[in-house]
């Protein structure tokens, strides 16, 4: 006769592999391949370049992930980088506002721009793609109008701290990113609001019936995305010491989406993790950096990233169509039964 009680502990001893292990392994393979392909890839100077460029991409990917968790998408994050980069220069250089105060104001501007996206999406029912596409045009035009398409040079050297300072040899943007990742991971996993974000992404109507304030969640995630875009704008502006009206309007938007999707964040909402998205963002930044080190023609980079997005979205679609159960269903079932 089989002893059922003895079989239970054995089952509990099974090692659970983190969901992010797969993408982390891919990143490791890319790093190894890069070091073999070019002796210049794993140098200290190139790693600093990779970390600094990757910090902007990762901030955008972090904000994008919150939006994707709810089943939305933010196409305006790259343009918010440009807008906040120029606004920071105007605050500091033209208006003479101390750079720490100006930085806080710029972060508020980014969050407000994102919140406007959320309010319009929630109150009008217009798809996020359309609303954020429109905001992309608005946010891209504002710095052009302010500067007449000219850059604004910032002479306040204290502003360098954000993008150029090093703390114990580590670039400040990387430290700021690490803190943001830790806070975001705790927020999304350990708070009721974080649980509600995934619930909205799983089924917004069911979440609303379960008592989740879907309007607040929608506005919140887009405000977070705008805030992260402003972080990218400050890093760009501080590194260049310039209000650059086209900063962040290159491949950063596509990199943010690609990083999140490759990192396991579902475009359909309700699935993903902060750590997975950040590993995905690092992978995308590493691939881009490696192509630069190998002197790959710049025209090839969007093609490679486009293929990565296509593969990631295809896999996500197949995964979404075959999943049978989701954590949010258990959550909602518990909330409804608890409230009845």
GUDOSE-45993 format. One record per residue (C-alpha): residue number from 1; residue in three letters; x, y, z. Coordinates in nm, 2 decimals, decimal comma. Layout:
BEGIN
<site num="NUM" residuo="ALA" X="X" Y="Y" Z="Z"/>
...
//
This chain:
BEGIN
<site num="1" residuo="UNK" X="0,00" Y="0,00" Z="0,00"/>
<site num="2" residuo="UNK" X="0,14" Y="0,34" Z="-0,10"/>
<site num="3" residuo="UNK" X="0,21" Y="0,58" Z="0,18"/>
<site num="4" residuo="UNK" X="0,04" Y="0,90" Z="0,06"/>
<site num="5" residuo="UNK" X="0,17" Y="1,11" Z="0,35"/>
<site num="6" residuo="UNK" X="0,53" Y="1,03" Z="0,25"/>
<site num="7" residuo="UNK" X="0,47" Y="1,12" Z="-0,12"/>
<site num="8" residuo="UNK" X="0,35" Y="1,47" Z="-0,02"/>
<site num="9" residuo="UNK" X="0,68" Y="1,61" Z="0,11"/>
<site num="10" residuo="UNK" X="0,86" Y="1,47" Z="-0,19"/>
<site num="11" residuo="UNK" X="0,63" Y="1,66" Z="-0,42"/>
<site num="12" residuo="UNK" X="0,69" Y="1,98" Z="-0,22"/>
<site num="13" residuo="UNK" X="1,07" Y="1,94" Z="-0,26"/>
<site num="14" residuo="UNK" X="1,05" Y="1,99" Z="-0,64"/>
<site num="15" residuo="UNK" X="1,27" Y="2,28" Z="-0,75"/>
<site num="16" residuo="UNK" X="1,06" Y="2,55" Z="-0,91"/>
<site num="17" residuo="UNK" X="1,24" Y="2,72" Z="-1,19"/>
<site num="18" residuo="UNK" X="1,17" Y="3,10" Z="-1,21"/>
<site num="19" residuo="UNK" X="0,97" Y="3,21" Z="-1,52"/>
<site num="20" residuo="UNK" X="1,25" Y="3,45" Z="-1,60"/>
<site num="21" residuo="UNK" X="1,52" Y="3,18" Z="-1,62"/>
<site num="22" residuo="UNK" X="1,47" Y="3,12" Z="-1,99"/>
<site num="23" residuo="UNK" X="1,52" Y="3,48" Z="-2,10"/>
<site num="24" residuo="UNK" X="1,81" Y="3,51" Z="-1,85"/>
<site num="25" residuo="UNK" X="1,98" Y="3,22" Z="-2,02"/>
<site num="26" residuo="UNK" X="1,93" Y="3,38" Z="-2,36"/>
<site num="27" residuo="UNK" X="2,09" Y="3,70" Z="-2,23"/>
<site num="28" residuo="UNK" X="2,38" Y="3,50" Z="-2,09"/>
<site num="29" residuo="UNK" X="2,43" Y="3,33" Z="-2,43"/>
<site num="30" residuo="UNK" X="2,42" Y="3,67" Z="-2,61"/>
<site num="31" residuo="UNK" X="2,69" Y="3,81" Z="-2,37"/>
<site num="32" residuo="UNK" X="2,91" Y="3,50" Z="-2,43"/>
<site num="33" residuo="UNK" X="2,86" Y="3,52" Z="-2,81"/>
<site num="34" residuo="UNK" X="2,94" Y="3,89" Z="-2,80"/>
<site num="35" residuo="UNK" X="3,26" Y="3,85" Z="-2,61"/>
<site num="36" residuo="UNK" X="3,37" Y="3,58" Z="-2,86"/>
<site num="37" residuo="UNK" X="3,26" Y="3,79" Z="-3,16"/>
<site num="38" residuo="UNK" X="3,45" Y="4,11" Z="-3,06"/>
<site num="39" residuo="UNK" X="3,72" Y="4,18" Z="-2,80"/>
<site num="40" residuo="UNK" X="3,58" Y="4,53" Z="-2,76"/>
<site num="41" residuo="UNK" X="3,24" Y="4,41" Z="-2,64"/>
<site num="42" residuo="UNK" X="3,32" Y="4,31" Z="-2,28"/>
<site num="43" residuo="UNK" X="3,55" Y="4,60" Z="-2,21"/>
<site num="44" residuo="UNK" X="3,48" Y="4,83" Z="-1,91"/>
<site num="45" residuo="UNK" X="3,42" Y="5,13" Z="-2,13"/>
<site num="46" residuo="UNK" X="3,17" Y="4,95" Z="-2,35"/>
<site num="47" residuo="UNK" X="2,99" Y="4,81" Z="-2,05"/>
<site num="48" residuo="UNK" X="2,95" Y="5,16" Z="-1,91"/>
<site num="49" residuo="UNK" X="2,80" Y="5,27" Z="-2,25"/>
<site num="50" residuo="UNK" X="2,57" Y="4,96" Z="-2,25"/>
<site num="51" residuo="UNK" X="2,46" Y="5,03" Z="-1,89"/>
<site num="52" residuo="UNK" X="2,39" Y="5,40" Z="-1,96"/>
<site num="53" residuo="UNK" X="2,20" Y="5,34" Z="-2,28"/>
<site num="54" residuo="UNK" X="2,03" Y="5,04" Z="-2,13"/>
<site num="55" residuo="UNK" X="1,91" Y="5,25" Z="-1,83"/>
<site num="56" residuo="UNK" X="1,70" Y="5,47" Z="-2,06"/>
<site num="57" residuo="UNK" X="1,55" Y="5,17" Z="-2,24"/>
<site num="58" residuo="UNK" X="1,49" Y="4,99" Z="-1,91"/>
<site num="59" residuo="UNK" X="1,31" Y="5,29" Z="-1,76"/>
<site num="60" residuo="UNK" X="1,08" Y="5,31" Z="-2,06"/>
<site num="61" residuo="UNK" X="1,03" Y="4,93" Z="-2,05"/>
<site num="62" residuo="UNK" X="0,95" Y="4,95" Z="-1,68"/>
<site num="63" residuo="UNK" X="0,67" Y="5,20" Z="-1,75"/>
<site num="64" residuo="UNK" X="0,55" Y="5,02" Z="-2,05"/>
<site num="65" residuo="UNK" X="0,53" Y="4,70" Z="-1,85"/>
<site num="66" residuo="UNK" X="0,28" Y="4,85" Z="-1,61"/>
<site num="67" residuo="UNK" X="0,06" Y="4,95" Z="-1,90"/>
<site num="68" residuo="UNK" X="0,09" Y="4,61" Z="-2,07"/>
<site num="69" residuo="UNK" X="-0,01" Y="4,44" Z="-1,74"/>
<site num="70" residuo="UNK" X="-0,35" Y="4,60" Z="-1,78"/>
<site num="71" residuo="UNK" X="-0,38" Y="4,51" Z="-2,15"/>
<site num="72" residuo="UNK" X="-0,30" Y="4,86" Z="-2,28"/>
<site num="73" residuo="UNK" X="-0,01" Y="5,00" Z="-2,47"/>
<site num="74" residuo="UNK" X="0,18" Y="5,33" Z="-2,46"/>
<site num="75" residuo="UNK" X="0,32" Y="5,47" Z="-2,78"/>
<site num="76" residuo="UNK" X="0,39" Y="5,81" Z="-2,64"/>
<site num="77" residuo="UNK" X="0,67" Y="5,72" Z="-2,40"/>
<site num="78" residuo="UNK" X="0,95" Y="5,80" Z="-2,65"/>
<site num="79" residuo="UNK" X="0,80" Y="6,14" Z="-2,73"/>
<site num="80" residuo="UNK" X="0,76" Y="6,21" Z="-2,35"/>
<site num="81" residuo="UNK" X="1,14" Y="6,16" Z="-2,33"/>
<site num="82" residuo="UNK" X="1,19" Y="6,44" Z="-2,58"/>
<site num="83" residuo="UNK" X="0,94" Y="6,67" Z="-2,43"/>
<site num="84" residuo="UNK" X="1,07" Y="6,64" Z="-2,07"/>
<site num="85" residuo="UNK" X="1,43" Y="6,66" Z="-2,19"/>
<site num="86" residuo="UNK" X="1,36" Y="7,00" Z="-2,34"/>
<site num="87" residuo="UNK" X="1,14" Y="7,12" Z="-2,06"/>
<site num="88" residuo="UNK" X="1,42" Y="7,04" Z="-1,81"/>
<site num="89" residuo="UNK" X="1,66" Y="7,25" Z="-2,01"/>
<site num="90" residuo="UNK" X="1,40" Y="7,54" Z="-2,02"/>
<site num="91" residuo="UNK" X="1,34" Y="7,52" Z="-1,65"/>
<site num="92" residuo="UNK" X="1,72" Y="7,51" Z="-1,56"/>
<site num="93" residuo="UNK" X="1,87" Y="7,73" Z="-1,83"/>
<site num="94" residuo="UNK" X="1,60" Y="7,98" Z="-1,93"/>
<site num="95" residuo="UNK" X="1,40" Y="8,01" Z="-1,61"/>
<site num="96" residuo="UNK" X="1,69" Y="7,96" Z="-1,37"/>
<site num="97" residuo="UNK" X="1,52" Y="7,70" Z="-1,15"/>
<site num="98" residuo="UNK" X="1,77" Y="7,50" Z="-0,95"/>
<site num="99" residuo="UNK" X="1,83" Y="7,17" Z="-1,12"/>
<site num="100" residuo="UNK" X="1,70" Y="6,95" Z="-0,83"/>
<site num="101" residuo="UNK" X="1,37" Y="7,14" Z="-0,82"/>
<site num="102" residuo="UNK" X="1,35" Y="7,14" Z="-1,20"/>
<site num="103" residuo="UNK" X="1,40" Y="6,76" Z="-1,20"/>
<site num="104" residuo="UNK" X="1,11" Y="6,71" Z="-0,97"/>
<site num="105" residuo="UNK" X="0,89" Y="6,93" Z="-1,18"/>
<site num="106" residuo="UNK" X="0,99" Y="6,75" Z="-1,49"/>
<site num="107" residuo="UNK" X="0,90" Y="6,41" Z="-1,34"/>
<site num="108" residuo="UNK" X="0,56" Y="6,56" Z="-1,25"/>
<site num="109" residuo="UNK" X="0,52" Y="6,68" Z="-1,61"/>
<site num="110" residuo="UNK" X="0,58" Y="6,33" Z="-1,74"/>
<site num="111" residuo="UNK" X="0,34" Y="6,18" Z="-1,49"/>
<site num="112" residuo="UNK" X="0,07" Y="6,43" Z="-1,58"/>
<site num="113" residuo="UNK" X="0,12" Y="6,36" Z="-1,95"/>
<site num="114" residuo="UNK" X="0,08" Y="5,99" Z="-1,88"/>
<site num="115" residuo="UNK" X="-0,22" Y="6,05" Z="-1,66"/>
<site num="116" residuo="UNK" X="-0,39" Y="6,25" Z="-1,94"/>
<site num="117" residuo="UNK" X="-0,36" Y="5,94" Z="-2,16"/>
<site num="118" residuo="UNK" X="-0,52" Y="5,73" Z="-1,88"/>
<site num="119" residuo="UNK" X="-0,81" Y="5,97" Z="-1,83"/>
<site num="120" residuo="UNK" X="-0,89" Y="5,99" Z="-2,20"/>
<site num="121" residuo="UNK" X="-0,88" Y="5,62" Z="-2,24"/>
<site num="122" residuo="UNK" X="-1,09" Y="5,56" Z="-1,93"/>
<site num="123" residuo="UNK" X="-1,35" Y="5,83" Z="-1,99"/>
<site num="124" residuo="UNK" X="-1,39" Y="5,80" Z="-2,37"/>
<site num="125" residuo="UNK" X="-1,33" Y="5,43" Z="-2,43"/>
<site num="126" residuo="UNK" X="-1,10" Y="5,52" Z="-2,72"/>
<site num="127" residuo="UNK" X="-0,84" Y="5,24" Z="-2,77"/>
<site num="128" residuo="UNK" X="-0,51" Y="5,30" Z="-2,60"/>
<site num="129" residuo="UNK" X="-0,33" Y="5,26" Z="-2,93"/>
<site num="130" residuo="UNK" X="-0,51" Y="5,57" Z="-3,07"/>
<site num="131" residuo="UNK" X="-0,49" Y="5,78" Z="-2,76"/>
<site num="132" residuo="UNK" X="-0,12" Y="5,73" Z="-2,70"/>
<site num="133" residuo="UNK" X="-0,05" Y="5,76" Z="-3,07"/>
<site num="134" residuo="UNK" X="-0,21" Y="6,11" Z="-3,06"/>
<site num="135" residuo="UNK" X="-0,02" Y="6,19" Z="-2,74"/>
<site num="136" residuo="UNK" X="0,30" Y="6,08" Z="-2,92"/>
<site num="137" residuo="UNK" X="0,24" Y="6,35" Z="-3,18"/>
<site num="138" residuo="UNK" X="0,15" Y="6,62" Z="-2,92"/>
<site num="139" residuo="UNK" X="0,45" Y="6,54" Z="-2,70"/>
<site num="140" residuo="UNK" X="0,68" Y="6,53" Z="-3,00"/>
<site num="141" residuo="UNK" X="0,56" Y="6,87" Z="-3,12"/>
<site num="142" residuo="UNK" X="0,59" Y="7,06" Z="-2,79"/>
<site num="143" residuo="UNK" X="0,97" Y="7,06" Z="-2,78"/>
<site num="144" residuo="UNK" X="0,99" Y="7,15" Z="-3,14"/>
<site num="145" residuo="UNK" X="0,76" Y="7,45" Z="-3,08"/>
<site num="146" residuo="UNK" X="0,94" Y="7,56" Z="-2,77"/>
<site num="147" residuo="UNK" X="1,29" Y="7,55" Z="-2,92"/>
<site num="148" residuo="UNK" X="1,21" Y="7,61" Z="-3,29"/>
<site num="149" residuo="UNK" X="1,37" Y="7,27" Z="-3,35"/>
<site num="150" residuo="UNK" X="1,70" Y="7,39" Z="-3,20"/>
<site num="151" residuo="UNK" X="1,88" Y="7,24" Z="-2,90"/>
<site num="152" residuo="UNK" X="1,91" Y="7,43" Z="-2,57"/>
<site num="153" residuo="UNK" X="2,25" Y="7,41" Z="-2,41"/>
<site num="154" residuo="UNK" X="2,25" Y="7,37" Z="-2,03"/>
<site num="155" residuo="UNK" X="2,53" Y="7,54" Z="-1,85"/>
<site num="156" residuo="UNK" X="2,44" Y="7,44" Z="-1,49"/>
<site num="157" residuo="UNK" X="2,70" Y="7,18" Z="-1,42"/>
<site num="158" residuo="UNK" X="2,52" Y="7,04" Z="-1,12"/>
<site num="159" residuo="UNK" X="2,27" Y="6,89" Z="-1,37"/>
<site num="160" residuo="UNK" X="2,54" Y="6,66" Z="-1,48"/>
<site num="161" residuo="UNK" X="2,49" Y="6,45" Z="-1,17"/>
<site num="162" residuo="UNK" X="2,18" Y="6,27" Z="-1,30"/>
<site num="163" residuo="UNK" X="2,34" Y="6,13" Z="-1,61"/>
<site num="164" residuo="UNK" X="2,71" Y="6,15" Z="-1,56"/>
<site num="165" residuo="UNK" X="2,78" Y="6,10" Z="-1,18"/>
<site num="166" residuo="UNK" X="2,91" Y="5,77" Z="-1,04"/>
<site num="167" residuo="UNK" X="2,85" Y="5,64" Z="-0,69"/>
<site num="168" residuo="UNK" X="3,12" Y="5,39" Z="-0,58"/>
<site num="169" residuo="UNK" X="3,21" Y="5,36" Z="-0,95"/>
<site num="170" residuo="UNK" X="2,85" Y="5,28" Z="-1,06"/>
<site num="171" residuo="UNK" X="2,67" Y="5,52" Z="-1,29"/>
<site num="172" residuo="UNK" X="2,39" Y="5,70" Z="-1,10"/>
<site num="173" residuo="UNK" X="2,13" Y="5,62" Z="-1,37"/>
<site num="174" residuo="UNK" X="2,20" Y="5,25" Z="-1,31"/>
<site num="175" residuo="UNK" X="2,16" Y="5,30" Z="-0,93"/>
<site num="176" residuo="UNK" X="1,84" Y="5,49" Z="-0,98"/>
<site num="177" residuo="UNK" X="1,71" Y="5,22" Z="-1,21"/>
<site num="178" residuo="UNK" X="1,79" Y="4,94" Z="-0,96"/>
<site num="179" residuo="UNK" X="1,60" Y="5,13" Z="-0,69"/>
<site num="180" residuo="UNK" X="1,30" Y="5,18" Z="-0,93"/>
<site num="181" residuo="UNK" X="1,30" Y="4,81" Z="-1,02"/>
<site num="182" residuo="UNK" X="1,30" Y="4,71" Z="-0,66"/>
<site num="183" residuo="UNK" X="1,02" Y="4,95" Z="-0,57"/>
<site num="184" residuo="UNK" X="0,82" Y="4,84" Z="-0,87"/>
<site num="185" residuo="UNK" X="0,86" Y="4,47" Z="-0,80"/>
<site num="186" residuo="UNK" X="0,75" Y="4,51" Z="-0,44"/>
<site num="187" residuo="UNK" X="0,46" Y="4,73" Z="-0,54"/>
<site num="188" residuo="UNK" X="0,33" Y="4,49" Z="-0,81"/>
<site num="189" residuo="UNK" X="0,37" Y="4,18" Z="-0,60"/>
<site num="190" residuo="UNK" X="0,31" Y="4,29" Z="-0,24"/>
<site num="191" residuo="UNK" X="0,03" Y="4,55" Z="-0,26"/>
<site num="192" residuo="UNK" X="-0,34" Y="4,52" Z="-0,33"/>
<site num="193" residuo="UNK" X="-0,31" Y="4,78" Z="-0,61"/>
<site num="194" residuo="UNK" X="-0,05" Y="4,56" Z="-0,78"/>
<site num="195" residuo="UNK" X="-0,29" Y="4,27" Z="-0,77"/>
<site num="196" residuo="UNK" X="-0,56" Y="4,48" Z="-0,91"/>
<site num="197" residuo="UNK" X="-0,34" Y="4,59" Z="-1,20"/>
<site num="198" residuo="UNK" X="-0,31" Y="4,22" Z="-1,31"/>
<site num="199" residuo="UNK" X="-0,68" Y="4,17" Z="-1,24"/>
<site num="200" residuo="UNK" X="-0,77" Y="4,45" Z="-1,48"/>
<site num="201" residuo="UNK" X="-0,54" Y="4,30" Z="-1,74"/>
<site num="202" residuo="UNK" X="-0,69" Y="3,96" Z="-1,70"/>
<site num="203" residuo="UNK" X="-1,05" Y="4,08" Z="-1,73"/>
<site num="204" residuo="UNK" X="-1,14" Y="4,44" Z="-1,68"/>
<site num="205" residuo="UNK" X="-1,52" Y="4,39" Z="-1,65"/>
<site num="206" residuo="UNK" X="-1,48" Y="4,10" Z="-1,40"/>
<site num="207" residuo="UNK" X="-1,24" Y="4,31" Z="-1,20"/>
<site num="208" residuo="UNK" X="-1,49" Y="4,60" Z="-1,19"/>
<site num="209" residuo="UNK" X="-1,76" Y="4,37" Z="-1,08"/>
<site num="210" residuo="UNK" X="-1,53" Y="4,24" Z="-0,80"/>
<site num="211" residuo="UNK" X="-1,49" Y="4,59" Z="-0,67"/>
<site num="212" residuo="UNK" X="-1,17" Y="4,70" Z="-0,84"/>
<site num="213" residuo="UNK" X="-1,16" Y="5,07" Z="-0,92"/>
<site num="214" residuo="UNK" X="-1,06" Y="5,02" Z="-1,29"/>
<site num="215" residuo="UNK" X="-1,05" Y="5,39" Z="-1,36"/>
<site num="216" residuo="UNK" X="-0,80" Y="5,46" Z="-1,09"/>
<site num="217" residuo="UNK" X="-0,58" Y="5,16" Z="-1,21"/>
<site num="218" residuo="UNK" X="-0,59" Y="5,28" Z="-1,57"/>
<site num="219" residuo="UNK" X="-0,49" Y="5,64" Z="-1,49"/>
<site num="220" residuo="UNK" X="-0,22" Y="5,51" Z="-1,25"/>
<site num="221" residuo="UNK" X="-0,04" Y="5,28" Z="-1,49"/>
<site num="222" residuo="UNK" X="-0,03" Y="5,55" Z="-1,77"/>
<site num="223" residuo="UNK" X="0,10" Y="5,80" Z="-1,51"/>
<site num="224" residuo="UNK" X="0,37" Y="5,56" Z="-1,41"/>
<site num="225" residuo="UNK" X="0,47" Y="5,52" Z="-1,78"/>
<site num="226" residuo="UNK" X="0,48" Y="5,90" Z="-1,82"/>
<site num="227" residuo="UNK" X="0,69" Y="5,92" Z="-1,51"/>
<site num="228" residuo="UNK" X="0,94" Y="5,67" Z="-1,64"/>
<site num="229" residuo="UNK" X="0,95" Y="5,85" Z="-1,97"/>
<site num="230" residuo="UNK" X="1,05" Y="6,17" Z="-1,78"/>
<site num="231" residuo="UNK" X="1,32" Y="5,97" Z="-1,60"/>
<site num="232" residuo="UNK" X="1,46" Y="5,88" Z="-1,95"/>
<site num="233" residuo="UNK" X="1,43" Y="6,25" Z="-2,05"/>
<site num="234" residuo="UNK" X="1,63" Y="6,36" Z="-1,75"/>
<site num="235" residuo="UNK" X="1,90" Y="6,10" Z="-1,82"/>
<site num="236" residuo="UNK" X="1,93" Y="6,20" Z="-2,18"/>
<site num="237" residuo="UNK" X="1,94" Y="6,57" Z="-2,10"/>
<site num="238" residuo="UNK" X="2,19" Y="6,53" Z="-1,83"/>
<site num="239" residuo="UNK" X="2,43" Y="6,32" Z="-2,03"/>
<site num="240" residuo="UNK" X="2,42" Y="6,56" Z="-2,32"/>
<site num="241" residuo="UNK" X="2,38" Y="6,88" Z="-2,11"/>
<site num="242" residuo="UNK" X="2,13" Y="6,98" Z="-2,37"/>
<site num="243" residuo="UNK" X="1,76" Y="7,00" Z="-2,42"/>
<site num="244" residuo="UNK" X="1,75" Y="6,78" Z="-2,73"/>
<site num="245" residuo="UNK" X="1,41" Y="6,80" Z="-2,91"/>
<site num="246" residuo="UNK" X="1,44" Y="6,46" Z="-3,07"/>
<site num="247" residuo="UNK" X="1,58" Y="6,27" Z="-2,78"/>
<site num="248" residuo="UNK" X="1,41" Y="5,93" Z="-2,73"/>
<site num="249" residuo="UNK" X="1,23" Y="5,94" Z="-3,06"/>
<site num="250" residuo="UNK" X="1,44" Y="5,68" Z="-3,23"/>
<site num="251" residuo="UNK" X="1,41" Y="5,31" Z="-3,15"/>
<site num="252" residuo="UNK" X="1,34" Y="5,36" Z="-2,78"/>
<site num="253" residuo="UNK" X="0,97" Y="5,30" Z="-2,81"/>
<site num="254" residuo="UNK" X="1,01" Y="4,98" Z="-3,00"/>
<site num="255" residuo="UNK" X="1,29" Y="4,87" Z="-2,76"/>
<site num="256" residuo="UNK" X="1,06" Y="4,93" Z="-2,47"/>
<site num="257" residuo="UNK" X="0,78" Y="4,71" Z="-2,62"/>
<site num="258" residuo="UNK" X="1,03" Y="4,45" Z="-2,74"/>
<site num="259" residuo="UNK" X="1,20" Y="4,42" Z="-2,40"/>
<site num="260" residuo="UNK" X="0,87" Y="4,38" Z="-2,22"/>
<site num="261" residuo="UNK" X="0,73" Y="4,12" Z="-2,46"/>
<site num="262" residuo="UNK" X="1,05" Y="3,92" Z="-2,48"/>
<site num="263" residuo="UNK" X="1,07" Y="3,93" Z="-2,10"/>
<site num="264" residuo="UNK" X="0,74" Y="3,75" Z="-2,08"/>
<site num="265" residuo="UNK" X="0,49" Y="4,04" Z="-2,04"/>
<site num="266" residuo="UNK" X="0,17" Y="3,96" Z="-2,23"/>
<site num="267" residuo="UNK" X="0,03" Y="4,21" Z="-2,48"/>
<site num="268" residuo="UNK" X="-0,31" Y="4,08" Z="-2,38"/>
<site num="269" residuo="UNK" X="-0,26" Y="4,18" Z="-2,02"/>
<site num="270" residuo="UNK" X="-0,26" Y="3,99" Z="-1,69"/>
<site num="271" residuo="UNK" X="0,07" Y="3,81" Z="-1,73"/>
<site num="272" residuo="UNK" X="0,43" Y="3,91" Z="-1,67"/>
<site num="273" residuo="UNK" X="0,68" Y="4,02" Z="-1,41"/>
<site num="274" residuo="UNK" X="0,90" Y="4,33" Z="-1,35"/>
<site num="275" residuo="UNK" X="1,22" Y="4,12" Z="-1,34"/>
<site num="276" residuo="UNK" X="1,14" Y="3,94" Z="-1,66"/>
<site num="277" residuo="UNK" X="1,07" Y="4,27" Z="-1,84"/>
<site num="278" residuo="UNK" X="1,40" Y="4,42" Z="-1,71"/>
<site num="279" residuo="UNK" X="1,59" Y="4,12" Z="-1,83"/>
<site num="280" residuo="UNK" X="1,42" Y="4,15" Z="-2,17"/>
<site num="281" residuo="UNK" X="1,51" Y="4,52" Z="-2,18"/>
<site num="282" residuo="UNK" X="1,87" Y="4,43" Z="-2,10"/>
<site num="283" residuo="UNK" X="1,87" Y="4,17" Z="-2,37"/>
<site num="284" residuo="UNK" X="1,74" Y="4,42" Z="-2,63"/>
<site num="285" residuo="UNK" X="2,00" Y="4,69" Z="-2,52"/>
<site num="286" residuo="UNK" X="2,28" Y="4,43" Z="-2,53"/>
<site num="287" residuo="UNK" X="2,18" Y="4,32" Z="-2,89"/>
<site num="288" residuo="UNK" X="2,17" Y="4,68" Z="-3,00"/>
<site num="289" residuo="UNK" X="2,51" Y="4,75" Z="-2,84"/>
<site num="290" residuo="UNK" X="2,66" Y="4,44" Z="-2,99"/>
<site num="291" residuo="UNK" X="2,55" Y="4,54" Z="-3,34"/>
<site num="292" residuo="UNK" X="2,71" Y="4,88" Z="-3,29"/>
<site num="293" residuo="UNK" X="3,04" Y="4,72" Z="-3,17"/>
<site num="294" residuo="UNK" X="3,04" Y="4,49" Z="-3,47"/>
<site num="295" residuo="UNK" X="2,98" Y="4,79" Z="-3,70"/>
<site num="296" residuo="UNK" X="2,65" Y="4,64" Z="-3,83"/>
<site num="297" residuo="UNK" X="2,48" Y="4,88" Z="-4,06"/>
<site num="298" residuo="UNK" X="2,22" Y="5,09" Z="-3,86"/>
<site num="299" residuo="UNK" X="1,95" Y="5,00" Z="-4,11"/>
<site num="300" residuo="UNK" X="1,97" Y="4,64" Z="-3,99"/>
<site num="301" residuo="UNK" X="1,89" Y="4,72" Z="-3,63"/>
<site num="302" residuo="UNK" X="1,52" Y="4,79" Z="-3,67"/>
<site num="303" residuo="UNK" X="1,49" Y="4,47" Z="-3,87"/>
<site num="304" residuo="UNK" X="1,65" Y="4,26" Z="-3,60"/>
<site num="305" residuo="UNK" X="1,43" Y="4,43" Z="-3,32"/>
<site num="306" residuo="UNK" X="1,13" Y="4,39" Z="-3,54"/>
<site num="307" residuo="UNK" X="1,19" Y="4,02" Z="-3,58"/>
<site num="308" residuo="UNK" X="1,23" Y="3,99" Z="-3,20"/>
<site num="309" residuo="UNK" X="0,90" Y="4,16" Z="-3,15"/>
<site num="310" residuo="UNK" X="0,73" Y="3,94" Z="-3,40"/>
<site num="311" residuo="UNK" X="0,86" Y="3,62" Z="-3,25"/>
<site num="312" residuo="UNK" X="0,77" Y="3,74" Z="-2,90"/>
<site num="313" residuo="UNK" X="0,42" Y="3,85" Z="-3,00"/>
<site num="314" residuo="UNK" X="0,36" Y="3,52" Z="-3,19"/>
<site num="315" residuo="UNK" X="0,47" Y="3,32" Z="-2,89"/>
<site num="316" residuo="UNK" X="0,25" Y="3,53" Z="-2,66"/>
<site num="317" residuo="UNK" X="-0,05" Y="3,49" Z="-2,89"/>
<site num="318" residuo="UNK" X="-0,01" Y="3,11" Z="-2,89"/>
<site num="319" residuo="UNK" X="0,04" Y="3,10" Z="-2,51"/>
<site num="320" residuo="UNK" X="-0,27" Y="3,32" Z="-2,45"/>
<site num="321" residuo="UNK" X="-0,49" Y="3,11" Z="-2,67"/>
<site num="322" residuo="UNK" X="-0,40" Y="2,79" Z="-2,49"/>
<site num="323" residuo="UNK" X="-0,40" Y="2,90" Z="-2,13"/>
<site num="324" residuo="UNK" X="-0,67" Y="2,74" Z="-1,92"/>
<site num="325" residuo="UNK" X="-0,65" Y="2,92" Z="-1,60"/>
<site num="326" residuo="UNK" X="-0,51" Y="3,25" Z="-1,46"/>
<site num="327" residuo="UNK" X="-0,42" Y="3,38" Z="-1,11"/>
<site num="328" residuo="UNK" X="-0,66" Y="3,67" Z="-1,15"/>
<site num="329" residuo="UNK" X="-0,95" Y="3,42" Z="-1,19"/>
<site num="330" residuo="UNK" X="-0,87" Y="3,28" Z="-0,85"/>
<site num="331" residuo="UNK" X="-0,84" Y="3,63" Z="-0,71"/>
<site num="332" residuo="UNK" X="-1,17" Y="3,74" Z="-0,85"/>
<site num="333" residuo="UNK" X="-1,34" Y="3,42" Z="-0,74"/>
<site num="334" residuo="UNK" X="-1,21" Y="3,47" Z="-0,39"/>
<site num="335" residuo="UNK" X="-1,32" Y="3,84" Z="-0,38"/>
<site num="336" residuo="UNK" X="-1,67" Y="3,77" Z="-0,51"/>
<site num="337" residuo="UNK" X="-1,73" Y="3,47" Z="-0,28"/>
<site num="338" residuo="UNK" X="-1,59" Y="3,67" Z="0,01"/>
<site num="339" residuo="UNK" X="-1,82" Y="3,96" Z="-0,06"/>
<site num="340" residuo="UNK" X="-2,13" Y="3,75" Z="-0,11"/>
//
